[in-house]
Amino acid sequence: MIVPVKLEVLCDFDGTITNEDIGFKIIETFAGPGWEEVENAYQRGEKGSREALIEIFSLTRVSAETLTRFVENGFHVDPAFPDFVNLCRKAGIAVTVLSDGFDFYIELMFRKFKLDLPYLANNLRVVDCSLRADFPYSSHHCGSCGNCKMDYARKVKASGSQIVYIGDGHSDKCVSSFADVLFAKGVLAEHCRQEGTPYFPFDCFNDIFSVCSDGLFNKLLSGRKTE
């Protein structure tokens, strides 16, 4: 008997859906002296993203208006991403964005590029030209990342769905060996090579669209034989 298989795509945001890591570019542009030392400690694995972001934001000064203009005028979504989302919807596949970045600029980018997708991200507010962050999806067990993507991935698996994961950075590492299918670039791809984790390399969403439309989705959704 063929049993229909559920499938959900989980996708990173900064540097994956967008042309650059918006969160990092905000820090690079508006943070004061000392932020690079904190960033380097994060890259070496000496600090988690939550700890690093809180420290760096304490050094950052920018108005809400300036930050909004910076995001809206400086970044774009991968041109093939909307086509990929439409491909998923036609196949009945849910797409959820999991970001260790911030809702402030995700909302701006979604509105600018007319995207309507569920997402989980950290919260960012500008208060008197100071950045204030909250982390509603952090893990009680780990705390390394601001948004624990693994927590959400476990819920998806528990619901009976397979996972196609797409990412490029440190916060995607935990999910990489848990996903059924993985698309990776950048830091994540290097991690997978070191760990021996199978993955599809990609540079842009045209690459992912080609693989998925050329039979991957059909294969994953075709079901499996049961006893």
C-alpha positions in Angstrom: 0.0 0.0 0.0 1.2 3.5 -0.8 1.0 5.9 2.1 1.0 9.6 1.1 4.0 11.5 2.6 3.8 15.0 4.0 6.6 17.4 3.3 7.6 20.8 4.6 10.3 23.1 3.5 12.2 25.0 6.2 14.3 27.9 5.0 16.8 30.2 6.5 16.4 33.9 5.6 19.6 36.1 5.8 21.9 35.3 2.9 19.7 32.5 1.8 16.5 34.1 0.7 18.1 37.6 0.6 21.2 38.7 -1.4 23.1 39.5 1.8 23.0 38.8 5.6 20.9 41.8 6.5 21.4 41.5 10.2 25.2 41.4 9.8 25.1 44.4 7.4 23.1 46.4 10.0 25.8 45.6 12.6 28.6 46.4 10.2 27.1 49.7 9.3 25.7 51.0 12.6 27.5 49.3 15.5 30.2 51.2 17.4 33.7 50.2 18.4 34.1 46.8 19.9 31.5 44.9 17.8 34.2 43.1 15.7 35.7 41.4 18.8 32.3 40.1 19.8 31.6 38.9 16.2 34.9 37.1 16.0 34.2 35.3 19.3 30.9 34.2 17.8 32.6 33.0 14.6 35.1 31.0 16.7 32.2 29.4 18.6 33.1 31.1 21.9 29.7 32.9 22.1 26.3 31.9 21.0 24.3 34.2 18.6 22.0 35.4 21.4 24.8 36.4 23.7 26.7 38.1 20.8 23.7 40.0 19.5 22.8 41.4 22.9 26.4 42.6 23.3 26.7 44.1 19.9 23.3 45.8 20.0 24.4 47.6 23.2 27.0 49.2 21.0 24.6 50.2 18.2 22.9 53.5 17.6 20.4 54.1 14.8 16.9 55.6 14.4 13.9 53.5 13.2 13.6 55.7 10.2 17.2 55.3 9.1 17.1 51.6 9.7 14.0 51.2 7.7 15.5 53.1 4.7 18.7 51.1 5.0 16.8 47.8 4.7 14.3 48.8 2.1 16.9 50.4 -0.2 19.8 48.1 0.3 18.7 44.5 -0.1 16.6 42.2 -2.3 15.1 38.8 -2.3 16.5 36.1 -4.6 14.6 36.6 -7.9 13.8 32.9 -8.1 12.5 32.6 -4.6 8.9 33.5 -5.4 8.9 30.9 -8.2 10.2 28.3 -5.7 7.4 29.2 -3.3 4.8 28.8 -6.0 6.2 25.5 -7.0 5.9 24.3 -3.4 2.3 25.6 -3.1 1.2 23.8 -6.3 2.6 20.6 -4.8 0.9 21.2 -1.5 4.1 21.6 0.3 4.3 24.1 3.3 7.1 26.6 3.4 8.2 28.1 6.7 11.0 30.6 7.2 13.2 30.0 10.2 15.6 32.9 10.9 18.1 33.7 13.6 17.7 37.2 12.4 14.9 39.7 13.1 11.3 40.3 12.4 12.0 44.1 11.9 13.6 43.6 8.5 11.9 40.3 7.5 8.5 42.2 7.6 10.0 45.0 5.5 11.3 42.6 2.9 8.2 40.5 2.8 6.1 43.6 2.2 8.4 45.0 -0.4 8.5 41.8 -2.4 4.9 40.8 -1.7 5.7 37.6 0.1 3.2 36.0 2.4 4.9 33.2 4.4 4.9 32.0 8.0 8.1 32.7 9.8 9.8 32.4 13.2 12.5 34.9 14.1 13.9 37.0 16.9 12.2 40.3 17.8 13.9 43.6 17.2 12.7 47.1 18.3 14.3 50.5 18.0 13.9 52.4 21.3 15.4 55.9 21.5 17.9 55.0 18.7 18.9 51.9 20.6 18.3 48.3 19.4 16.4 46.1 21.7 16.2 42.3 21.0 13.9 39.6 22.4 14.2 35.9 21.7 10.8 34.2 21.9 12.0 31.0 20.2 15.2 30.4 22.1 15.8 26.9 23.5 15.6 26.2 27.2 18.1 23.4 26.8 20.8 25.0 24.7 20.6 28.8 24.3 23.4 29.0 21.7 21.1 30.5 19.0 18.5 33.2 19.5 16.0 31.2 17.5 16.3 27.4 18.0 15.5 26.0 14.6 15.9 22.5 15.9 13.0 22.9 18.2 10.7 23.7 15.3 12.1 21.0 13.1 11.4 18.4 15.8 7.8 19.5 15.9 7.5 19.2 12.1 9.0 15.6 12.2 6.6 14.7 15.1 3.7 15.7 13.0 4.7 13.1 10.4 6.3 15.4 7.8 9.6 15.0 6.0 11.8 18.1 6.0 13.6 19.8 3.1 16.0 22.3 4.7 17.7 25.2 3.0 20.4 27.2 4.7 23.8 28.8 4.8 25.0 29.6 8.3 25.9 28.7 11.8 22.3 28.6 13.1 21.5 26.0 10.4 24.1 23.4 11.6 21.9 21.6 14.1 19.1 20.9 11.6 21.4 19.8 8.8 21.8 16.2 10.0 18.1 16.0 11.0 16.6 17.0 7.7 15.5 14.4 5.1 16.9 16.6 2.3 19.4 19.4 2.7 20.4 22.3 0.4 23.5 24.1 1.7 26.0 26.8 0.9 28.6 28.9 2.7 29.4 28.0 6.3 26.7 25.3 6.3 28.1 23.6 3.3 31.6 23.6 4.8 30.1 22.1 8.0 28.4 19.4 6.0 31.6 18.5 4.2 33.5 18.2 7.5 30.8 16.1 9.1 30.1 13.9 6.0 26.5 15.1 5.8 24.9 14.7 2.4 23.6 17.9 0.8 22.7 19.5 -2.5 25.0 22.6 -3.1 23.3 25.8 -4.3 24.3 29.3 -5.2 20.8 30.7 -5.7 17.2 29.5 -5.8 17.3 28.7 -9.5 19.6 25.8 -8.5 17.1 24.6 -5.9 14.1 25.1 -8.2 15.8 23.0 -10.9 16.5 20.1 -8.5 13.0 20.1 -6.9 11.1 20.5 -10.2 13.2 17.8 -11.9 11.8 15.0 -9.7 12.9 15.6 -6.1 9.5 16.7 -4.9 7.7 13.9 -6.8 10.1 11.3 -5.3 9.6 12.6 -1.8 5.8 12.8 -2.1 5.3 9.5 -3.9 4.9 7.6 -0.7 6.5 4.5 0.7 5.6 0.8 0.8 4.4 -0.4 4.2 4.3 -3.9 5.6 
